Amino acid sequence: MKLEIFNVKLNPLKDEDVRAIVCIECHPMVRRWLVDYADEKFEKELEEYRRFFDELQNNDRVEVLVAKLNGRIVGFLALWRMDEGVENTTSIGISVHPDYWNRGIATNLIREAIKLAKEKGVKKLIIETLDENSAMKHVAEKLGFKLETVRKGKIFKDGIHHDEDVYSLQL
Ligand SMILES: CC(C)(COP(=O)(O)OP(=O)(O)OC[C@H]1O[C@@H](n2cnc3c(N)ncnc32)[C@H](O)[C@@H]1OP(=O)(O)O)[C@@H](O)C(=O)NCCC(=O)NCCS
């Protein structure tokens, strides 16, 4: 099976692609690890994502990459430019459909994101993740990200305070 990575600003999504992304984001095995998400209901979330992708071309704060396997979206990554004081810092958000975990999809998406970030003049990439997210931490470390900060108890999720780890990569 052939994995391809596309930049969504150069290859706009069809509605079925947006739907595939929302299916990934709403999957309980993915939700378990996400810190921020808009809504529990699929249709409402789909509307939010349609709006987001409709306006993407005019949004200079974000870049989106999607991973397709045989033409079907199996993972995606967003690069968000941060406001917080630090110059040229961009944050990565990433999700892969659980049916396709451990096949190198996140690794490939982040490698492409590093190339794109360099082209855009980004100086620093960060990944913020729940401390328990061993798979995400492993991928980040494998790609050269270093643990910069542990925000103790920062994330309140499912009735418990969790530590949040911040990994960074200087470009
Ligand atoms: C984290 C996530 C993006 C990884 O995607 P993926 O496509 O499976 O990642 P890859 O296949 O590129 O790499 C997974 C690596 O983690 C390793 N791994 C898997 N589960 C692991 C675990 N529990 N502990 C440690 N390492 C683990 C795999 O062995 C593999 O290592 P390798 O490349 O050295 O062989 C995916 O699990 C996901 O979407 N999770 C839910 C959403 C999420 O957590 N997003 C990040 C929020 S910041």
The ligand as a Gaussian input file, in Angstrom:
#p B3LYP/6-31G(d) Opt

LIG

0 1
 C        0.565000       9.184000      18.566000
 C        0.148000       8.772000      17.154000
 C       -0.046000      10.032000      16.311000
 C        1.255000       7.897000      16.543000
 O        0.879000       7.567000      15.223000
 P        1.504000       6.296000      14.430000
 O        1.231000       6.498000      13.001000
 O        1.046000       5.059000      15.058000
 O        3.069000       6.515000      14.715000
 P        4.292000       5.749000      14.008000
 O        3.803000       4.459000      13.451000
 O        4.995000       6.694000      13.110000
 O        5.249000       5.502000      15.243000
 C        4.788000       4.860000      16.411000
 C        6.019000       4.497000      17.246000
 O        5.613000       4.451000      18.614000
 C        5.870000       3.157000      19.133000
 N        4.839000       2.895000      20.105000
 C        3.562000       2.528000      19.876000
 N        2.908000       2.414000      21.051000
 C        3.803000       2.743000      22.015000
 C        3.735000       2.812000      23.435000
 N        2.610000       2.536000      24.089000
 N        4.850000       3.171000      24.100000
 C        6.008000       3.475000      23.459000
 N        6.128000       3.416000      22.103000
 C        5.030000       3.049000      21.415000
 C        5.852000       2.243000      17.924000
 O        6.564000       1.069000      18.175000
 C        6.549000       3.109000      16.896000
 O        7.942000       3.140000      17.145000
 P        9.047000       2.885000      16.000000
 O        8.784000       3.895000      14.941000
 O       10.346000       3.082000      16.698000
 O        8.812000       1.502000      15.530000
 C       -1.157000       7.923000      17.182000
 O       -1.001000       6.919000      18.153000
 C       -2.409000       8.725000      17.489000
 O       -3.062000       9.259000      16.593000
 N       -2.790000       8.794000      18.793000
 C       -4.011000       9.492000      19.188000
 C       -3.908000      10.991000      19.011000
 C       -2.665000      11.532000      19.670000
 O       -2.189000      11.027000      20.672000
 N       -2.155000      12.636000      19.108000
 C       -1.031000      13.334000      19.669000
 C       -1.550000      14.324000      20.645000
 S       -0.257000      15.483000      21.032000

